[in-house]
Amino acid sequence: MERVLGGVLALGVLGLVSGYPSGAPTGACEDMIPRHTGVEPQHSPAPYVLLTNAKTFNPGKPITVTITGPEYRGVLLEARTSGKTDAVGTWTLPPPDTKFLQCSGNPQGAVTHSNTNVKGNTTVYRWTPSDSTSPVYFMATIAQQRTVFWINVKSVTLTRGPPGAIYLTTGEAGDSAQMGEGNLLLLLITCFLLMVQVLA
C-alpha cells in the first residue's frame, strides 16, 4: 500500500512539473489547449465571459478586453477571424503577471500568464487591430488551476467600424482625455451647425 501511495504521489509531483506555470507554449497557439499531461478541459460551461469596450474596431484604435468571472491563474488570449486559427492584431502593454506569446509569426500575437499568481476582473488586456475588414472575436483558454481549465471561451464578434468614427474611450489615460476633449468639441461644432441649418 505504501508503494502504491508513493507512486501516486510521485506521479502527482511529476504532473505539476509538466504543466506550464510560466506561460503557454507556442505550440498551443492554434488549438489553444494547454499541454497539461493527463488533464482534460472542463466540459461544463465556462464561468467566464470576455468583455470588450467596443462592438466595432478600426485599425490602430486599441480595444480593451476583460475576463470576468472567478479568479484565475493561467490564460491564453488571442484575437481571431472567423474560420481561422491565426492570431490577428497586436497585444500591447501586457498586464502584471502576464506576457506576450509569439503566435502566427507575431511576437505579440497572444497574451499568456507569466506565473501562477491570481488574476481577476481588474486585469485588463489591450489589443490593437491591424488593417483588416474581417470581423474579429477574442478566444481564450482560462485555468483556475492546473487541473481545472476551460477552452474556447469566446467574446462577441466585433465588426470593422466606419472610417472616421468618433471614439471617446480609446488610447492611454492621458490620450483619452485629449481625445475626449477633441471629440466633444467636434460634437459641439456639429450640433451648432445642425442648429444653424434647422433655424435657417
Beta strands, then each sheet from edge to edge (+ up, - down):
strand 1: 49-52
strand 2: 56-57
strand 3: 63-68
strand 4: 74-81
strand 5: 90-92
strand 6: 98-103
strand 7: 106-113
strand 8: 124-128
strand 9: 136-145
strand 10: 148-154
strand 11: 159-160
sheet 1: 1+ 3- 8+ 5-
sheet 2: 2+ 11+
sheet 3: 6+ 7- 4+ 9- 10+
end
